[in-house]
Amino acid sequence: MKILVPLKRVPDPATTIRILADGTGIATDNVKWVINPFDEIAIEEALRIKERLKTGEVVLLTIGQSNWQEQLRTGLAMGADRAKLVVNDQPLDTLAIARVIAKIVAEEQPQLVILGKQAIDDDSNQVGQMLAELLGWPQATFASKVDIEGERCTVIREVDGGLETVAFPLPAVITTDLRLNEPRYASLPGIMKARKKELKEIPIGSLGLDLTPKLKIKELKAPPKRQAGRKVGSVEELVKLLHEEAKLI
């Protein structure tokens, strides 16, 4: 079984994010970059499926600048077999990203595409669903358990009311939730092997796609600073203040 895992490069969750003065984006100097945590879970699940089946190939994919190789190498060190980097210097909206992934799917012909349910930088939660629609494949979002038997896949997914079990034939698209697994660390032998694994760069212009954005970010703003708390001398004063605040809502 061939499994394609698209991943995104995002700022480390522990990094302090600063908005540029003109509001066009974030300041990237002194920012540590990592694999999107949900995509890291997707890599781990793909590796576990391959290990359970005792056969297959895990292919990583990302869309970005050449220095995004670092995150692909991390995924290769975890155990993925090879990687593709679609080189692009311009920002893409979610539909354009889904179209690029669909193009690579058409070339690679995987039986399964696993990716994170969302990226922690924009939280859009759209690419997986758009990709499934473009491919005409069944999909299971927010997966917390994945079982594959032959050409059939069963997924337990997290929904507002609890858990839902869905089953469908392959090929398919799955997006991962936090409780699906705990990603492994890259071992030293894995890091050494990753240096020799194939990492192919593809110019985005060679794909022949219309990537005109349908969605544009006009401005970014940092959230307002949290106001200081107030101390009250009695329960009666607290109740009075709560009533006054309620009137302002």
Secondary structure, DSSP 8 states (H G I E B T S, - for coil): -EEEEE--EEE-TTS---B-TTSSSB--TT--EEE-HHHHHHHHHHHHHHHHHT--EEEEEEEE-GGGHHHHHHHHHHT--EEEEEE--S---HHHHHHHHHHHHHHH--SEEEEES--TTT----HHHHHHHHHT--EEEEEEEEEEETTEEEEEEEETTEEEEEEEESSEEEEE-GGG-------HHHHHHHTTS-EEEEEGGGG------S------------------SSHHHHHHHHHHHHHH-
